[in-house]
Amino acid sequence: MVASWLRKRRAAARQEQSASAVLVAIAIVAIVGMLALVVDGGGLLNMRRRMVMSADSAALAAALSCALEQGQGTAESEADSLATDNVSTATRDSIQWDGGCDEKSGSVTVKYESPQELFFAPVVGLPNSGPVAAQATAIWGPASSGKPVPVMVRSLWIGDCGIPDAPVGTQCNFWMDNSPDELGDAQWSWMNLNLCPVESQCGWDISRTGNCPNVGASERDDWIRNGPDMNLPVSAYVCTTSGHASTNFSDLTSQIGEVKAFPVNDQNQQVDNSGNICSPHSASPDK
């Protein structure tokens, strides 16, 4: 009876050991699976976020190049450069144009991808790496909601203030006076925001040698408060205006606290009324 009981006890112990081994094996697989989910999944999520930033930067760089009329080749090169600046292993999967880079407005959609190494996934039979991709679209052309005021600032002073890299909240001051030097330097100037089919009646997006009509104080007041009636194209010749009224300055002061868009002038490209380059400090610009 004792021998029979011992045999049964040994058999039960062996069964318990076998069951424990199965449970340990299952636990190891579960632990490795959780490691793959946490470590590899976290790595994929982090790379996804980086690739989104990479694609966003690339799309914006391409759109900016088109807005600056630098051509499609430069736009694609700038896109690739910004993408790899964010993720060194990023490669372009595709780039699609809507409107063409040589047009005044359009959009560009880019897609980039990068491989991400997986550490624990191969243990559970998955690949040791996987691609992570992101897509982004950027547009260029007329501002649809900027509603610029009819007051121009020169690009040199914008740069002196550290824009576009200045921290949010940085104060940047400009002023206007009636000295020939200041007006010739085009630090401030009132602008004609009329955009219409007949150039002789318009002040925005006119030819380099076009005639500049004047506008009244009430029209400038309306632009200050509400912006122009139409979307304005970028990179255009714009007429200056004269006859500034005190009400214009009062209306401008009333906008303190509001976010407003100001046209920025390239002082090295401004022209006189004959279309000749009007360098800073030499004469008052016409456009």
C-alpha positions as CSV (number, residue, x, y, z in Angstrom):
1,M,0.0,0.0,0.0
2,V,2.9,2.4,0.8
3,A,4.7,1.6,-2.4
4,S,1.5,2.2,-4.4
5,W,0.9,5.5,-2.7
6,L,4.5,6.6,-3.4
7,R,4.2,5.7,-7.1
8,K,1.0,7.8,-7.4
9,R,2.6,10.7,-5.5
10,R,5.6,10.7,-7.9
11,A,3.4,10.6,-10.9
12,A,1.3,13.5,-9.6
13,A,4.6,15.5,-9.0
14,R,5.7,14.9,-12.5
15,Q,2.4,16.1,-13.8
16,E,2.6,19.2,-11.7
17,Q,6.1,19.9,-13.0
18,S,5.0,19.5,-16.6
19,A,2.1,21.9,-16.0
20,S,4.4,24.4,-14.4
21,A,6.8,24.2,-17.4
22,V,3.9,24.9,-19.8
23,L,2.7,27.8,-17.6
24,V,6.3,29.3,-17.5
25,A,6.6,28.9,-21.3
26,I,3.3,30.7,-21.8
27,A,4.3,33.4,-19.4
28,I,7.6,34.0,-21.2
29,V,5.8,34.3,-24.5
30,A,3.3,36.8,-22.9
31,I,6.1,38.8,-21.4
32,V,8.0,39.0,-24.7
33,G,4.8,40.0,-26.4
34,M,4.2,42.8,-23.9
35,L,7.8,43.9,-24.3
36,A,7.3,44.0,-28.1
37,L,4.1,46.0,-27.6
38,V,5.6,48.5,-25.2
39,V,9.2,48.9,-26.5
40,D,8.6,48.3,-30.2
41,G,5.2,49.9,-30.2
42,G,6.5,52.9,-28.4
43,G,9.4,53.2,-30.9
44,L,6.9,53.1,-33.8
45,L,4.7,55.7,-32.2
46,N,7.7,58.0,-31.6
47,M,8.9,57.6,-35.2
48,R,5.4,58.3,-36.4
49,R,5.4,61.6,-34.6
50,R,8.8,62.5,-36.0
51,M,7.7,61.5,-39.5
52,V,4.6,63.7,-39.2
53,M,6.9,66.6,-38.4
54,S,9.2,65.7,-41.2
55,A,6.4,65.6,-43.8
56,D,4.9,68.8,-42.5
57,S,8.2,70.6,-42.8
58,A,8.8,69.2,-46.3
59,A,5.4,70.3,-47.5
60,L,5.8,73.8,-46.1
61,A,9.3,74.1,-47.6
62,A,8.0,73.1,-51.1
63,A,5.1,75.5,-50.9
64,L,7.3,78.3,-49.8
65,S,9.7,77.7,-52.7
66,C,6.8,77.9,-55.1
67,A,5.4,81.1,-53.5
68,L,8.9,82.6,-53.9
69,E,8.9,81.5,-57.6
70,Q,12.0,79.3,-57.2
71,G,10.8,76.5,-59.4
72,Q,9.7,72.9,-58.9
73,G,13.2,71.5,-58.9
74,T,14.2,73.8,-56.0
75,A,10.9,73.1,-54.2
76,E,11.5,69.3,-54.3
77,S,15.1,69.7,-53.2
78,E,14.0,72.0,-50.3
79,A,11.3,69.5,-49.3
80,D,13.8,66.6,-49.2
81,S,16.3,68.7,-47.2
82,L,13.8,69.7,-44.5
83,A,12.5,66.1,-44.3
84,T,15.9,64.7,-43.6
85,D,16.7,67.5,-41.2
86,N,13.9,66.2,-39.0
87,V,14.5,62.5,-39.7
88,S,17.9,61.6,-41.2
89,T,16.6,58.3,-42.7
90,A,13.5,59.8,-44.3
91,T,13.0,59.1,-48.0
92,R,10.4,60.6,-50.3
93,D,7.8,58.2,-51.3
94,S,5.8,60.6,-53.5
95,I,5.1,64.2,-54.3
96,Q,2.0,65.5,-56.0
97,W,1.2,68.9,-57.4
98,D,-2.1,70.6,-57.7
99,G,-1.8,73.8,-59.8
100,G,1.9,73.6,-60.6
101,C,4.8,75.2,-58.8
102,D,5.1,77.9,-61.4
103,E,1.6,79.2,-60.8
104,K,0.5,81.9,-58.3
105,S,-1.4,79.5,-56.2
106,G,-1.6,75.7,-55.7
107,S,-0.9,72.9,-53.3
108,V,1.6,70.2,-52.9
109,T,1.2,66.8,-51.1
110,V,4.3,64.9,-50.0
111,K,4.7,61.5,-48.5
112,Y,7.9,60.3,-46.7
113,E,8.8,57.1,-45.0
114,S,11.6,55.8,-42.8
115,P,12.5,52.3,-41.5
116,Q,12.1,51.6,-37.7
117,E,14.1,48.8,-36.1
118,L,12.1,46.4,-33.9
119,F,13.9,44.6,-31.1
120,F,11.4,42.1,-29.6
121,A,9.0,41.6,-32.5
122,P,11.2,38.9,-34.2
123,V,11.0,36.7,-31.0
124,V,7.3,36.3,-31.6
125,G,7.7,35.8,-35.3
126,L,7.3,39.4,-36.6
127,P,9.8,41.3,-38.9
128,N,12.8,43.0,-37.3
129,S,11.9,46.3,-38.9
130,G,9.0,48.1,-40.4
131,P,8.4,51.3,-42.5
132,V,6.8,54.3,-40.9
133,A,5.2,56.9,-43.2
134,A,3.5,60.3,-43.0
135,Q,1.8,62.5,-45.6
136,A,1.2,66.3,-45.5
137,T,-0.2,68.9,-47.8
138,A,0.6,72.6,-47.9
139,I,-0.8,75.4,-50.1
140,W,0.5,78.7,-51.3
141,G,-1.2,81.7,-52.9
142,P,-3.6,84.5,-51.8
143,A,-4.2,84.7,-48.1
144,S,-7.8,83.6,-47.6
145,S,-8.2,85.0,-44.1
146,G,-5.3,87.4,-43.5
147,K,-7.3,90.5,-44.3
148,P,-4.2,92.8,-44.5
149,V,-4.3,96.4,-43.4
150,P,-3.1,99.0,-46.0
151,V,0.1,99.6,-44.1
152,M,3.4,98.2,-45.3
153,V,6.5,97.3,-43.3
154,R,9.9,96.8,-44.8
155,S,11.6,93.4,-44.7
156,L,14.8,94.8,-43.3
157,W,13.2,96.0,-40.1
158,I,11.3,92.7,-39.8
159,G,14.6,90.9,-39.8
160,D,16.1,93.3,-37.3
161,C,13.3,92.3,-34.9
162,G,14.4,88.7,-35.3
163,I,11.3,87.6,-37.3
164,P,10.5,84.9,-38.2
165,D,12.6,83.3,-35.4
166,A,11.6,85.8,-32.6
167,P,9.9,84.3,-29.6
168,V,6.1,84.8,-29.4
169,G,5.4,88.0,-27.5
170,T,8.5,89.9,-28.8
171,Q,7.7,93.6,-29.4
172,C,8.8,95.1,-32.7
173,N,8.4,98.9,-33.1
174,F,8.1,100.9,-36.4
175,W,7.4,104.6,-37.0
176,M,6.6,107.0,-39.8
177,D,7.8,110.5,-40.2
178,N,7.9,112.9,-43.1
179,S,11.7,113.2,-43.6
180,P,12.8,112.3,-47.2
181,D,15.2,109.7,-45.8
182,E,12.6,107.9,-43.9
183,L,10.0,107.9,-46.8
184,G,12.7,106.9,-49.3
185,D,13.6,104.0,-47.0
186,A,10.0,102.9,-47.1
187,Q,9.8,102.0,-43.4
188,W,6.1,102.7,-43.4
189,S,3.8,103.5,-46.3
190,W,0.1,103.3,-46.9
191,M,-0.9,100.9,-49.6
192,N,-3.7,100.6,-52.2
193,L,-5.5,97.3,-51.6
194,N,-7.8,97.6,-54.6
195,L,-7.7,94.4,-56.8
196,C,-9.8,94.6,-60.0
197,P,-9.7,93.6,-63.7
198,V,-8.9,97.1,-64.9
199,E,-5.3,98.0,-63.9
200,S,-5.8,101.7,-64.2
201,Q,-8.3,101.5,-61.3
202,C,-6.3,99.1,-59.2
203,G,-3.4,99.3,-56.8
204,W,-2.5,95.7,-56.0
205,D,-0.9,93.2,-58.5
206,I,-0.2,95.9,-61.2
207,S,2.6,96.0,-63.7
208,R,5.9,97.4,-62.8
209,T,5.3,100.5,-65.0
210,G,1.6,100.9,-64.3
211,N,0.0,104.1,-63.1
212,C,-1.0,104.3,-59.5
213,P,-4.5,105.7,-58.7
214,N,-5.1,107.3,-55.3
215,V,-7.8,106.2,-52.8
216,G,-9.7,108.2,-50.2
217,A,-9.4,108.2,-46.5
218,S,-12.7,106.4,-46.0
219,E,-11.6,103.5,-48.1
220,R,-8.4,103.2,-46.2
221,D,-10.4,103.3,-43.0
222,D,-12.5,100.4,-44.2
223,W,-9.4,98.3,-45.1
224,I,-7.9,99.0,-41.6
225,R,-11.1,97.7,-39.9
226,N,-12.2,95.0,-42.3
227,G,-9.5,94.2,-44.8
228,P,-9.9,94.1,-48.6
229,D,-12.9,92.6,-50.3
230,M,-10.9,90.1,-52.3
231,N,-8.0,87.7,-51.6
232,L,-4.8,89.3,-52.7
233,P,-2.0,87.5,-54.5
234,V,1.5,87.4,-53.0
235,S,4.7,88.6,-54.6
236,A,3.0,91.5,-56.4
237,Y,3.7,95.2,-57.2
238,V,1.5,97.4,-55.0
239,C,0.8,101.1,-55.3
240,T,1.5,103.4,-52.4
241,T,-1.0,106.1,-51.6
242,S,-0.9,109.7,-50.4
243,G,-3.2,112.1,-48.6
244,H,-3.0,110.3,-45.2
245,A,-5.8,111.4,-42.8
246,S,-5.8,111.5,-39.1
247,T,-8.8,109.2,-39.1
248,N,-6.6,106.5,-40.7
249,F,-4.3,106.6,-37.7
250,S,-7.2,106.7,-35.3
251,D,-8.7,103.6,-36.9
252,L,-5.3,101.9,-36.8
253,T,-5.0,102.7,-33.1
254,S,-8.5,101.2,-32.6
255,Q,-7.2,97.8,-33.7
256,I,-4.8,97.5,-30.8
257,G,-5.3,94.0,-29.3
258,E,-6.4,92.5,-32.6
259,V,-4.2,90.2,-34.7
260,K,-3.6,91.9,-38.1
261,A,-1.7,91.1,-41.2
262,F,0.7,93.6,-42.7
263,P,2.2,93.5,-46.2
264,V,6.0,93.3,-46.1
265,N,8.0,95.2,-48.7
266,D,11.3,94.1,-50.2
267,Q,13.1,97.4,-50.1
268,N,15.6,96.2,-52.7
269,Q,12.9,95.6,-55.3
270,Q,10.7,98.7,-54.8
271,V,10.4,100.9,-58.0
272,D,9.6,104.5,-58.9
273,N,6.7,105.6,-61.1
274,S,8.8,104.7,-64.2
275,G,9.4,101.1,-63.0
276,N,13.1,101.7,-62.1
277,I,14.6,100.2,-59.0
278,C,14.2,102.8,-56.3
279,S,16.9,102.0,-53.7
280,P,16.5,102.9,-50.1
281,H,17.5,106.4,-49.1
282,S,17.4,107.7,-52.6
283,A,13.7,108.5,-53.5
284,S,10.2,107.7,-52.4
285,P,8.9,104.5,-53.9
286,D,5.9,104.4,-56.2
287,K,5.3,100.6,-55.8
